[in-house]
Amino acid sequence: MNAMHQYLFDAYRATQHRDALPPVPGRHDVAALRSARDARRFARVVAGRPARGRLRAFLRRRRPC
């Protein structure tokens, strides 16, 4: 059973009990990834390390000029 099947079962059950429908699968994925990124950046700042720029600096060093 995948997430969509489970959502359909939960939606059916919610309508039978006249409850609110559950959120659609994948609806909050971007917000969850963004909050994880922000938490990681915050932890780096608190530890005294630069919060960003590692990937860009790496790509800049690897780019053939």
All heavy atoms as TSV, in Angstrom:
chain	resi	resn	atom	element	x	y	z
A	1	MET	N	N	0.846	-1.164	0.000
A	1	MET	CA	C	0.000	0.000	0.000
A	1	MET	C	C	0.900	1.238	0.000
A	1	MET	O	O	1.820	1.348	0.784
A	1	MET	CB	C	-0.897	-0.006	1.247
A	1	MET	CG	C	-1.749	1.200	1.353
A	1	MET	SD	S	-2.789	1.346	2.822
A	1	MET	CE	C	-3.429	-0.243	3.084
A	2	ASN	N	N	0.616	2.163	-0.886
A	2	ASN	CA	C	1.403	3.390	-0.925
A	2	ASN	C	C	0.664	4.518	-0.210
A	2	ASN	O	O	-0.423	4.333	0.348
A	2	ASN	CB	C	1.754	3.766	-2.367
A	2	ASN	CG	C	0.534	4.033	-3.214
A	2	ASN	OD1	O	-0.551	4.288	-2.699
A	2	ASN	ND2	N	0.711	3.986	-4.520
A	3	ALA	N	N	1.252	5.695	-0.237
A	3	ALA	CA	C	0.695	6.832	0.501
A	3	ALA	C	C	-0.664	7.252	-0.049
A	3	ALA	O	O	-1.549	7.661	0.708
A	3	ALA	CB	C	1.670	8.002	0.451
A	4	MET	N	N	-0.849	7.145	-1.361
A	4	MET	CA	C	-2.135	7.548	-1.939
A	4	MET	C	C	-3.254	6.594	-1.522
A	4	MET	O	O	-4.360	7.040	-1.215
A	4	MET	CB	C	-2.027	7.606	-3.463
A	4	MET	CG	C	-3.264	8.156	-4.117
A	4	MET	SD	S	-3.778	9.776	-3.489
A	4	MET	CE	C	-2.671	10.831	-4.331
A	5	HIS	N	N	-2.963	5.304	-1.474
A	5	HIS	CA	C	-3.974	4.348	-1.008
A	5	HIS	C	C	-4.364	4.633	0.443
A	5	HIS	O	O	-5.545	4.619	0.797
A	5	HIS	CB	C	-3.463	2.911	-1.119
A	5	HIS	CG	C	-3.332	2.443	-2.522
A	5	HIS	ND1	N	-2.191	1.829	-2.962
A	5	HIS	CD2	C	-4.161	2.497	-3.576
A	5	HIS	CE1	C	-2.335	1.513	-4.227
A	5	HIS	NE2	N	-3.528	1.923	-4.636
A	6	GLN	N	N	-3.367	4.888	1.277
A	6	GLN	CA	C	-3.658	5.183	2.676
A	6	GLN	C	C	-4.465	6.463	2.797
A	6	GLN	O	O	-5.384	6.549	3.608
A	6	GLN	CB	C	-2.348	5.319	3.465
A	6	GLN	CG	C	-2.572	5.501	4.948
A	6	GLN	CD	C	-3.249	4.309	5.585
A	6	GLN	OE1	O	-2.863	3.171	5.331
A	6	GLN	NE2	N	-4.255	4.554	6.397
A	7	TYR	N	N	-4.147	7.457	1.968
A	7	TYR	CA	C	-4.910	8.706	1.996
A	7	TYR	C	C	-6.367	8.449	1.620
A	7	TYR	O	O	-7.283	8.996	2.239
A	7	TYR	CB	C	-4.292	9.725	1.038
A	7	TYR	CG	C	-5.173	10.928	0.827
A	7	TYR	CD1	C	-5.304	11.894	1.816
A	7	TYR	CD2	C	-5.897	11.102	-0.349
A	7	TYR	CE1	C	-6.115	12.991	1.647
A	7	TYR	CE2	C	-6.715	12.195	-0.532
A	7	TYR	CZ	C	-6.823	13.137	0.466
A	7	TYR	OH	O	-7.638	14.206	0.297
A	8	LEU	N	N	-6.582	7.634	0.597
A	8	LEU	CA	C	-7.956	7.345	0.184
A	8	LEU	C	C	-8.729	6.614	1.281
A	8	LEU	O	O	-9.907	6.918	1.528
A	8	LEU	CB	C	-7.955	6.528	-1.106
A	8	LEU	CG	C	-7.458	7.279	-2.338
A	8	LEU	CD1	C	-7.349	6.331	-3.519
A	8	LEU	CD2	C	-8.365	8.446	-2.656
A	9	PHE	N	N	-8.093	5.667	1.947
A	9	PHE	CA	C	-8.751	4.994	3.078
A	9	PHE	C	C	-9.087	5.979	4.197
A	9	PHE	O	O	-10.186	5.973	4.743
A	9	PHE	CB	C	-7.875	3.874	3.647
A	9	PHE	CG	C	-7.859	2.632	2.818
A	9	PHE	CD1	C	-6.661	2.022	2.505
A	9	PHE	CD2	C	-9.028	2.056	2.367
A	9	PHE	CE1	C	-6.632	0.873	1.745
A	9	PHE	CE2	C	-9.011	0.906	1.601
A	9	PHE	CZ	C	-7.818	0.311	1.285
A	10	ASP	N	N	-8.128	6.843	4.524
A	10	ASP	CA	C	-8.351	7.817	5.590
A	10	ASP	C	C	-9.427	8.830	5.212
A	10	ASP	O	O	-10.233	9.238	6.054
A	10	ASP	CB	C	-7.053	8.536	5.931
A	10	ASP	CG	C	-6.031	7.628	6.583
A	10	ASP	OD1	O	-6.435	6.562	7.103
A	10	ASP	OD2	O	-4.837	7.972	6.579
A	11	ALA	N	N	-9.453	9.245	3.947
A	11	ALA	CA	C	-10.475	10.190	3.499
A	11	ALA	C	C	-11.862	9.544	3.555
A	11	ALA	O	O	-12.832	10.178	3.981
A	11	ALA	CB	C	-10.164	10.665	2.083
A	12	TYR	N	N	-11.949	8.283	3.145
A	12	TYR	CA	C	-13.231	7.572	3.214
A	12	TYR	C	C	-13.700	7.461	4.657
A	12	TYR	O	O	-14.858	7.736	4.976
A	12	TYR	CB	C	-13.094	6.190	2.589
A	12	TYR	CG	C	-14.326	5.340	2.745
A	12	TYR	CD1	C	-15.448	5.569	1.958
A	12	TYR	CD2	C	-14.373	4.318	3.691
A	12	TYR	CE1	C	-16.581	4.799	2.103
A	12	TYR	CE2	C	-15.506	3.547	3.849
A	12	TYR	CZ	C	-16.608	3.788	3.057
A	12	TYR	OH	O	-17.740	3.035	3.210
A	13	ARG	N	N	-12.793	7.086	5.539
A	13	ARG	CA	C	-13.126	6.944	6.957
A	13	ARG	C	C	-13.552	8.291	7.559
A	13	ARG	O	O	-14.494	8.363	8.345
A	13	ARG	CB	C	-11.927	6.380	7.713
A	13	ARG	CG	C	-12.255	5.902	9.096
A	13	ARG	CD	C	-11.064	5.236	9.757
A	13	ARG	NE	N	-10.549	4.126	8.957
A	13	ARG	CZ	C	-9.290	4.001	8.563
A	13	ARG	NH1	N	-8.397	4.903	8.889
A	13	ARG	NH2	N	-8.902	2.973	7.849
A	14	ALA	N	N	-12.880	9.371	7.153
A	14	ALA	CA	C	-13.220	10.696	7.672
A	14	ALA	C	C	-14.604	11.132	7.206
A	14	ALA	O	O	-15.367	11.722	7.978
A	14	ALA	CB	C	-12.170	11.713	7.231
A	15	THR	N	N	-14.950	10.837	5.947
A	15	THR	CA	C	-16.279	11.217	5.477
A	15	THR	C	C	-17.364	10.385	6.146
A	15	THR	O	O	-18.466	10.886	6.386
A	15	THR	CB	C	-16.386	11.083	3.946
A	15	THR	OG1	O	-15.975	9.784	3.548
A	15	THR	CG2	C	-15.562	12.123	3.243
A	16	GLN	N	N	-17.057	9.143	6.463
A	16	GLN	CA	C	-18.051	8.309	7.147
A	16	GLN	C	C	-18.340	8.816	8.559
A	16	GLN	O	O	-19.461	8.734	9.038
A	16	GLN	CB	C	-17.573	6.851	7.217
A	16	GLN	CG	C	-17.478	6.174	5.867
A	16	GLN	CD	C	-18.824	6.095	5.169
A	16	GLN	OE1	O	-19.826	5.760	5.780
A	16	GLN	NE2	N	-18.825	6.437	3.894
A	17	HIS	N	N	-17.300	9.355	9.215
A	17	HIS	CA	C	-17.442	9.861	10.585
A	17	HIS	C	C	-17.682	11.369	10.625
A	17	HIS	O	O	-17.712	11.956	11.700
A	17	HIS	CB	C	-16.189	9.525	11.404
A	17	HIS	CG	C	-16.002	8.060	11.606
A	17	HIS	ND1	N	-16.824	7.303	12.401
A	17	HIS	CD2	C	-15.082	7.206	11.096
A	17	HIS	CE1	C	-16.419	6.042	12.390
A	17	HIS	NE2	N	-15.360	5.958	11.591
A	18	ARG	N	N	-17.815	11.977	9.445
A	18	ARG	CA	C	-18.017	13.430	9.324
A	18	ARG	C	C	-16.889	14.227	9.992
A	18	ARG	O	O	-17.123	15.235	10.649
A	18	ARG	CB	C	-19.373	13.825	9.872
A	18	ARG	CG	C	-20.515	13.256	9.067
A	18	ARG	CD	C	-21.842	13.836	9.506
A	18	ARG	NE	N	-22.905	13.286	8.675
A	18	ARG	CZ	C	-23.802	12.410	9.102
A	18	ARG	NH1	N	-23.763	11.988	10.349
A	18	ARG	NH2	N	-24.715	11.975	8.294
A	19	ASP	N	N	-15.654	13.753	9.811
A	19	ASP	CA	C	-14.471	14.441	10.312
A	19	ASP	C	C	-13.825	15.229	9.172
A	19	ASP	O	O	-14.204	15.090	8.010
A	19	ASP	CB	C	-13.443	13.448	10.870
A	19	ASP	CG	C	-13.914	12.786	12.152
A	19	ASP	OD1	O	-14.757	13.385	12.838
A	19	ASP	OD2	O	-13.430	11.672	12.444
A	20	ALA	N	N	-12.831	16.028	9.517
A	20	ALA	CA	C	-12.081	16.769	8.501
A	20	ALA	C	C	-11.205	15.806	7.703
A	20	ALA	O	O	-10.711	14.809	8.239
A	20	ALA	CB	C	-11.213	17.822	9.162
A	21	LEU	N	N	-11.018	16.115	6.439
A	21	LEU	CA	C	-10.179	15.274	5.587
A	21	LEU	C	C	-8.707	15.440	5.967
A	21	LEU	O	O	-8.278	16.523	6.352
A	21	LEU	CB	C	-10.359	15.654	4.123
A	21	LEU	CG	C	-11.707	15.328	3.502
A	21	LEU	CD1	C	-11.765	15.849	2.078
A	21	LEU	CD2	C	-11.959	13.841	3.524
A	22	PRO	N	N	-7.927	14.375	5.842
A	22	PRO	CA	C	-6.487	14.480	6.120
A	22	PRO	C	C	-5.797	15.258	5.002
A	22	PRO	O	O	-6.337	15.376	3.900
A	22	PRO	CB	C	-6.024	13.020	6.146
A	22	PRO	CG	C	-7.010	12.291	5.319
A	22	PRO	CD	C	-8.313	13.009	5.493
A	23	PRO	N	N	-4.607	15.807	5.258
A	23	PRO	CA	C	-3.894	16.524	4.191
A	23	PRO	C	C	-3.449	15.568	3.090
A	23	PRO	O	O	-3.175	14.395	3.337
A	23	PRO	CB	C	-2.691	17.138	4.902
A	23	PRO	CG	C	-2.521	16.341	6.135
A	23	PRO	CD	C	-3.880	15.828	6.510
A	24	VAL	N	N	-3.413	16.085	1.896
A	24	VAL	CA	C	-3.009	15.290	0.735
A	24	VAL	C	C	-1.530	14.933	0.874
A	24	VAL	O	O	-0.723	15.754	1.320
A	24	VAL	CB	C	-3.253	16.093	-0.558
A	24	VAL	CG1	C	-2.822	15.317	-1.781
A	24	VAL	CG2	C	-4.713	16.475	-0.668
A	25	PRO	N	N	-1.129	13.710	0.507
A	25	PRO	CA	C	0.282	13.330	0.606
A	25	PRO	C	C	1.172	14.236	-0.248
A	25	PRO	O	O	0.840	14.554	-1.378
A	25	PRO	CB	C	0.317	11.899	0.071
A	25	PRO	CG	C	-1.069	11.422	0.072
A	25	PRO	CD	C	-1.951	12.612	0.020
A	26	GLY	N	N	2.279	14.661	0.338
A	26	GLY	CA	C	3.224	15.491	-0.380
A	26	GLY	C	C	2.945	16.971	-0.309
A	26	GLY	O	O	3.707	17.773	-0.833
A	27	ARG	N	N	1.874	17.363	0.343
A	27	ARG	CA	C	1.499	18.770	0.374
A	27	ARG	C	C	2.488	19.618	1.172
A	27	ARG	O	O	2.758	20.761	0.813
A	27	ARG	CB	C	0.107	18.910	0.964
A	27	ARG	CG	C	-0.375	20.327	0.986
A	27	ARG	CD	C	-1.797	20.423	1.410
A	27	ARG	NE	N	-2.215	21.810	1.381
A	27	ARG	CZ	C	-3.419	22.215	1.654
A	27	ARG	NH1	N	-4.327	21.342	1.966
A	27	ARG	NH2	N	-3.717	23.471	1.622
A	28	HIS	N	N	3.040	19.072	2.227
A	28	HIS	CA	C	3.929	19.834	3.093
A	28	HIS	C	C	5.397	19.423	2.943
A	28	HIS	O	O	6.210	19.753	3.799
A	28	HIS	CB	C	3.495	19.669	4.553
A	28	HIS	CG	C	2.082	20.091	4.800
A	28	HIS	ND1	N	1.679	21.394	4.738
A	28	HIS	CD2	C	0.969	19.370	5.078
A	28	HIS	CE1	C	0.388	21.477	4.986
A	28	HIS	NE2	N	-0.069	20.260	5.188
A	29	ASP	N	N	5.746	18.740	1.876
A	29	ASP	CA	C	7.115	18.264	1.697
A	29	ASP	C	C	8.112	19.410	1.569
A	29	ASP	O	O	9.180	19.387	2.178
A	29	ASP	CB	C	7.224	17.370	0.468
A	29	ASP	CG	C	6.571	16.025	0.672
A	29	ASP	OD1	O	6.151	15.739	1.813
A	29	ASP	OD2	O	6.475	15.269	-0.309
A	30	VAL	N	N	7.777	20.414	0.791
A	30	VAL	CA	C	8.702	21.530	0.578
A	30	VAL	C	C	8.921	22.288	1.880
A	30	VAL	O	O	10.057	22.655	2.209
A	30	VAL	CB	C	8.170	22.468	-0.531
A	30	VAL	CG1	C	9.023	23.711	-0.659
A	30	VAL	CG2	C	8.109	21.729	-1.844
A	31	ALA	N	N	7.863	22.497	2.643
A	31	ALA	CA	C	8.002	23.204	3.918
A	31	ALA	C	C	8.858	22.399	4.894
A	31	ALA	O	O	9.664	22.981	5.637
A	31	ALA	CB	C	6.627	23.480	4.521
A	32	ALA	N	N	8.707	21.087	4.892
A	32	ALA	CA	C	9.511	20.253	5.791
A	32	ALA	C	C	10.993	20.303	5.405
A	32	ALA	O	O	11.862	20.407	6.276
A	32	ALA	CB	C	9.005	18.817	5.755
A	33	LEU	N	N	11.285	20.239	4.118
A	33	LEU	CA	C	12.674	20.330	3.670
A	33	LEU	C	C	13.269	21.703	3.984
A	33	LEU	O	O	14.423	21.812	4.397
A	33	LEU	CB	C	12.767	20.056	2.170
A	33	LEU	CG	C	12.476	18.623	1.747
A	33	LEU	CD1	C	12.433	18.517	0.233
A	33	LEU	CD2	C	13.500	17.682	2.321
A	34	ARG	N	N	12.469	22.742	3.801
A	34	ARG	CA	C	12.959	24.091	4.092
A	34	ARG	C	C	13.251	24.267	5.574
A	34	ARG	O	O	14.262	24.863	5.948
A	34	ARG	CB	C	11.916	25.114	3.634
A	34	ARG	CG	C	12.401	26.543	3.711
A	34	ARG	CD	C	11.418	27.500	3.085
A	34	ARG	NE	N	11.383	27.276	1.644
A	34	ARG	CZ	C	10.269	27.177	0.918
A	34	ARG	NH1	N	9.094	27.282	1.494
A	34	ARG	NH2	N	10.330	26.974	-0.370
A	35	SER	N	N	12.390	23.732	6.434
A	35	SER	CA	C	12.640	23.872	7.873
A	35	SER	C	C	13.861	23.057	8.304
A	35	SER	O	O	14.618	23.488	9.179
A	35	SER	CB	C	11.415	23.468	8.685
A	35	SER	OG	O	11.200	22.087	8.610
A	36	ALA	N	N	14.088	21.909	7.677
A	36	ALA	CA	C	15.289	21.127	7.991
A	36	ALA	C	C	16.547	21.881	7.561
A	36	ALA	O	O	17.546	21.914	8.280
A	36	ALA	CB	C	15.222	19.768	7.300
A	37	ARG	N	N	16.494	22.513	6.393
A	37	ARG	CA	C	17.632	23.310	5.928
A	37	ARG	C	C	17.898	24.480	6.865
A	37	ARG	O	O	19.046	24.758	7.222
A	37	ARG	CB	C	17.354	23.827	4.521
A	37	ARG	CG	C	18.490	24.655	3.949
A	37	ARG	CD	C	18.081	25.457	2.757
A	37	ARG	NE	N	17.071	26.428	3.179
A	37	ARG	CZ	C	16.275	27.088	2.353
A	37	ARG	NH1	N	16.342	26.858	1.072
A	37	ARG	NH2	N	15.395	27.951	2.808
A	38	ASP	N	N	16.840	25.163	7.287
A	38	ASP	CA	C	17.006	26.301	8.191
A	38	ASP	C	C	17.574	25.864	9.534
A	38	ASP	O	O	18.424	26.559	10.111
A	38	ASP	CB	C	15.677	27.017	8.397
A	38	ASP	CG	C	15.207	27.728	7.143
A	38	ASP	OD1	O	16.033	27.919	6.219
A	38	ASP	OD2	O	14.013	28.095	7.084
A	39	ALA	N	N	17.137	24.726	10.039
A	39	ALA	CA	C	17.663	24.226	11.315
A	39	ALA	C	C	19.144	23.884	11.189
A	39	ALA	O	O	19.943	24.173	12.091
A	39	ALA	CB	C	16.875	23.006	11.766
A	40	ARG	N	N	19.531	23.304	10.070
A	40	ARG	CA	C	20.934	22.968	9.846
A	40	ARG	C	C	21.787	24.238	9.747
A	40	ARG	O	O	22.869	24.322	10.320
A	40	ARG	CB	C	21.067	22.120	8.583
A	40	ARG	CG	C	22.428	21.520	8.387
A	40	ARG	CD	C	22.476	20.536	7.231
A	40	ARG	NE	N	22.017	21.126	5.991
A	40	ARG	CZ	C	20.916	20.751	5.331
A	40	ARG	NH1	N	20.180	19.781	5.794
A	40	ARG	NH2	N	20.568	21.332	4.206
A	41	ARG	N	N	21.273	25.254	9.050
A	41	ARG	CA	C	22.001	26.520	8.947
A	41	ARG	C	C	22.146	27.182	10.313
A	41	ARG	O	O	23.192	27.732	10.641
A	41	ARG	CB	C	21.285	27.470	7.993
A	41	ARG	CG	C	21.493	27.152	6.552
A	41	ARG	CD	C	20.816	28.171	5.696
A	41	ARG	NE	N	21.050	27.921	4.286
A	41	ARG	CZ	C	20.494	28.614	3.319
A	41	ARG	NH1	N	19.674	29.602	3.598
A	41	ARG	NH2	N	20.747	28.322	2.075
A	42	PHE	N	N	21.085	27.154	11.095
A	42	PHE	CA	C	21.120	27.756	12.422
A	42	PHE	C	C	22.159	27.062	13.303
A	42	PHE	O	O	22.922	27.707	14.015
A	42	PHE	CB	C	19.742	27.691	13.067
A	42	PHE	CG	C	19.698	28.275	14.442
A	42	PHE	CD1	C	19.744	29.641	14.628
A	42	PHE	CD2	C	19.616	27.450	15.550
A	42	PHE	CE1	C	19.706	30.185	15.895
A	42	PHE	CE2	C	19.586	27.980	16.824
A	42	PHE	CZ	C	19.631	29.355	16.998
A	43	ALA	N	N	22.200	25.733	13.234
A	43	ALA	CA	C	23.174	24.982	14.035
A	43	ALA	C	C	24.602	25.340	13.619
A	43	ALA	O	O	25.488	25.445	14.471
A	43	ALA	CB	C	22.938	23.487	13.876
A	44	ARG	N	N	24.832	25.557	12.333
A	44	ARG	CA	C	26.167	25.946	11.873
A	44	ARG	C	C	26.539	27.324	12.391
A	44	ARG	O	O	27.675	27.558	12.786
A	44	ARG	CB	C	26.249	25.900	10.353
A	44	ARG	CG	C	26.226	24.477	9.806
A	44	ARG	CD	C	26.443	24.451	8.319
A	44	ARG	NE	N	27.713	25.022	7.930
A	44	ARG	CZ	C	28.876	24.391	7.946
A	44	ARG	NH1	N	28.921	23.147	8.349
A	44	ARG	NH2	N	29.969	24.980	7.548
A	45	VAL	N	N	25.595	28.261	12.398
A	45	VAL	CA	C	25.882	29.608	12.885
A	45	VAL	C	C	26.179	29.586	14.376
A	45	VAL	O	O	27.117	30.231	14.847
A	45	VAL	CB	C	24.711	30.556	12.555
A	45	VAL	CG1	C	24.855	31.875	13.296
A	45	VAL	CG2	C	24.632	30.786	11.062
A	46	VAL	N	N	25.402	28.832	15.131
A	46	VAL	CA	C	25.617	28.745	16.576
A	46	VAL	C	C	26.982	28.133	16.877
A	46	VAL	O	O	27.657	28.529	17.828
A	46	VAL	CB	C	24.473	27.937	17.242
A	46	VAL	CG1	C	24.798	27.595	18.677
A	46	VAL	CG2	C	23.173	28.720	17.160
A	47	ALA	N	N	27.406	27.180	16.048
A	47	ALA	CA	C	28.708	26.540	16.249
A	47	ALA	C	C	29.867	27.413	15.775
A	47	ALA	O	O	31.031	27.058	15.963
A	47	ALA	CB	C	28.747	25.198	15.522
A	48	GLY	N	N	29.561	28.558	15.135
A	48	GLY	CA	C	30.611	29.464	14.703
A	48	GLY	C	C	31.180	29.158	13.335
A	48	GLY	O	O	32.254	29.633	12.987
A	49	ARG	N	N	30.478	28.389	12.539
A	49	ARG	CA	C	30.927	28.069	11.187
A	49	ARG	C	C	30.064	28.848	10.188
A	49	ARG	O	O	28.952	29.253	10.501
A	49	ARG	CB	C	30.799	26.574	10.936
A	49	ARG	CG	C	31.690	25.752	11.854
A	49	ARG	CD	C	31.681	24.288	11.475
A	49	ARG	NE	N	30.356	23.708	11.426
A	49	ARG	CZ	C	29.794	23.006	12.409
A	49	ARG	NH1	N	30.440	22.827	13.540
A	49	ARG	NH2	N	28.595	22.495	12.274
A	50	PRO	N	N	30.572	29.068	8.972
A	50	PRO	CA	C	29.762	29.775	7.976
A	50	PRO	C	C	28.477	29.004	7.675
A	50	PRO	O	O	28.473	27.776	7.620
A	50	PRO	CB	C	30.643	29.827	6.742
A	50	PRO	CG	C	31.946	29.280	7.116
A	50	PRO	CD	C	31.875	28.708	8.482
A	51	ALA	N	N	27.403	29.723	7.483
A	51	ALA	CA	C	26.111	29.086	7.301
A	51	ALA	C	C	25.883	28.603	5.882
A	51	ALA	O	O	25.063	27.730	5.657
A	51	ALA	CB	C	24.987	30.051	7.685
A	52	ARG	N	N	26.564	29.184	4.900
A	52	ARG	CA	C	26.355	28.739	3.529
A	52	ARG	C	C	27.550	29.086	2.682
A	52	ARG	O	O	28.463	29.755	3.127
A	52	ARG	CB	C	25.100	29.347	2.939
A	52	ARG	CG	C	25.144	30.848	2.854
A	52	ARG	CD	C	23.882	31.375	2.286
A	52	ARG	NE	N	24.009	32.828	2.243
A	52	ARG	CZ	C	23.250	33.584	1.517
A	52	ARG	NH1	N	22.310	33.062	0.791
A	52	ARG	NH2	N	23.414	34.882	1.515
A	53	GLY	N	N	27.491	28.636	1.452
A	53	GLY	CA	C	28.550	28.956	0.517
A	53	GLY	C	C	29.484	27.807	0.231
A	53	GLY	O	O	30.342	27.929	-0.624
A	54	ARG	N	N	29.351	26.693	0.930
A	54	ARG	CA	C	30.271	25.577	0.709
A	54	ARG	C	C	30.111	24.988	-0.678
A	54	ARG	O	O	31.099	24.710	-1.360
A	54	ARG	CB	C	30.049	24.490	1.758
A	54	ARG	CG	C	30.501	24.883	3.125
A	54	ARG	CD	C	30.227	23.841	4.162
A	54	ARG	NE	N	30.048	22.504	3.615
A	54	ARG	CZ	C	29.581	21.490	4.302
A	54	ARG	NH1	N	29.262	21.642	5.554
A	54	ARG	NH2	N	29.446	20.314	3.755
A	55	LEU	N	N	28.871	24.796	-1.118
A	55	LEU	CA	C	28.640	24.193	-2.428
A	55	LEU	C	C	29.120	25.122	-3.536
A	55	LEU	O	O	29.796	24.689	-4.476
A	55	LEU	CB	C	27.166	23.851	-2.610
A	55	LEU	CG	C	26.776	23.247	-3.953
A	55	LEU	CD1	C	27.505	21.921	-4.149
A	55	LEU	CD2	C	25.290	23.055	-4.042
A	56	ARG	N	N	28.788	26.395	-3.441
A	56	ARG	CA	C	29.223	27.343	-4.471
A	56	ARG	C	C	30.734	27.457	-4.520
A	56	ARG	O	O	31.328	27.523	-5.603
A	56	ARG	CB	C	28.605	28.708	-4.217
A	56	ARG	CG	C	27.145	28.754	-4.541
A	56	ARG	CD	C	26.600	30.147	-4.371
A	56	ARG	NE	N	25.163	30.120	-4.602
A	56	ARG	CZ	C	24.322	30.974	-4.087
A	56	ARG	NH1	N	24.774	31.942	-3.312
A	56	ARG	NH2	N	23.046	30.891	-4.335
A	57	ALA	N	N	31.379	27.480	-3.362
A	57	ALA	CA	C	32.839	27.563	-3.336
A	57	ALA	C	C	33.451	26.310	-3.960
A	57	ALA	O	O	34.430	26.399	-4.719
A	57	ALA	CB	C	33.331	27.742	-1.906
A	58	PHE	N	N	32.887	25.156	-3.674
A	58	PHE	CA	C	33.378	23.908	-4.251
A	58	PHE	C	C	33.242	23.928	-5.769
A	58	PHE	O	O	34.176	23.585	-6.499
A	58	PHE	CB	C	32.634	22.724	-3.659
A	58	PHE	CG	C	32.958	21.412	-4.307
A	58	PHE	CD1	C	34.153	20.775	-4.041
A	58	PHE	CD2	C	32.081	20.822	-5.194
A	58	PHE	CE1	C	34.465	19.573	-4.634
A	58	PHE	CE2	C	32.378	19.625	-5.802
A	58	PHE	CZ	C	33.579	18.995	-5.529
A	59	LEU	N	N	32.069	24.342	-6.243
A	59	LEU	CA	C	31.854	24.380	-7.688
A	59	LEU	C	C	32.757	25.414	-8.360
A	59	LEU	O	O	33.224	25.202	-9.478
A	59	LEU	CB	C	30.388	24.675	-7.990
A	59	LEU	CG	C	29.405	23.577	-7.595
A	59	LEU	CD1	C	27.984	24.035	-7.821
A	59	LEU	CD2	C	29.693	22.297	-8.348
A	60	ARG	N	N	33.011	26.522	-7.697
A	60	ARG	CA	C	33.898	27.548	-8.236
A	60	ARG	C	C	35.317	27.010	-8.366
A	60	ARG	O	O	36.013	27.284	-9.340
A	60	ARG	CB	C	33.868	28.772	-7.343
A	60	ARG	CG	C	34.389	30.020	-8.022
A	60	ARG	CD	C	34.262	31.267	-7.153
A	60	ARG	NE	N	32.928	31.416	-6.585
A	60	ARG	CZ	C	32.672	31.476	-5.272
A	60	ARG	NH1	N	33.669	31.402	-4.397
A	60	ARG	NH2	N	31.449	31.617	-4.828
A	61	ARG	N	N	35.769	26.233	-7.376
A	61	ARG	CA	C	37.119	25.659	-7.446
A	61	ARG	C	C	37.219	24.612	-8.540
A	61	ARG	O	O	38.260	24.474	-9.169
A	61	ARG	CB	C	37.464	25.012	-6.098
A	61	ARG	CG	C	37.810	26.001	-5.021
A	61	ARG	CD	C	38.427	25.302	-3.829
A	61	ARG	NE	N	37.656	24.152	-3.355
A	61	ARG	CZ	C	36.776	24.187	-2.372
A	61	ARG	NH1	N	36.516	25.308	-1.749
A	61	ARG	NH2	N	36.139	23.090	-1.998
A	62	ARG	N	N	36.150	23.866	-8.772
A	62	ARG	CA	C	36.184	22.778	-9.751
A	62	ARG	C	C	35.944	23.226	-11.172
A	62	ARG	O	O	36.169	22.478	-12.108
A	62	ARG	CB	C	35.128	21.723	-9.370
A	62	ARG	CG	C	35.286	21.119	-8.008
A	62	ARG	CD	C	36.366	20.130	-7.975
A	62	ARG	NE	N	35.971	19.003	-8.792
A	62	ARG	CZ	C	36.713	17.954	-9.024
A	62	ARG	NH1	N	37.893	17.886	-8.486
A	62	ARG	NH2	N	36.285	16.981	-9.775
A	63	ARG	N	N	35.444	24.457	-11.358
A	63	ARG	CA	C	35.104	24.944	-12.691
A	63	ARG	C	C	36.359	25.220	-13.490
A	63	ARG	O	O	37.234	25.976	-13.065
A	63	ARG	CB	C	34.270	26.213	-12.568
A	63	ARG	CG	C	33.772	26.722	-13.912
A	63	ARG	CD	C	32.896	27.907	-13.744
A	63	ARG	NE	N	33.661	28.976	-13.090
A	63	ARG	CZ	C	33.146	30.125	-12.759
A	63	ARG	NH1	N	31.879	30.354	-12.942
A	63	ARG	NH2	N	33.895	31.053	-12.198
A	64	PRO	N	N	36.452	24.646	-14.675
A	64	PRO	CA	C	37.620	24.933	-15.517
A	64	PRO	C	C	37.494	26.340	-16.117
A	64	PRO	O	O	36.465	26.704	-16.636
A	64	PRO	CB	C	37.571	23.876	-16.603
A	64	PRO	CG	C	36.152	23.436	-16.658
A	64	PRO	CD	C	35.592	23.648	-15.274
A	65	CYS	N	N	38.530	27.101	-16.000
A	65	CYS	CA	C	38.500	28.488	-16.539
A	65	CYS	C	C	39.332	28.604	-17.775
A	65	CYS	O	O	40.286	28.019	-18.004
A	65	CYS	CB	C	39.006	29.475	-15.497
A	65	CYS	SG	S	37.890	29.611	-14.111
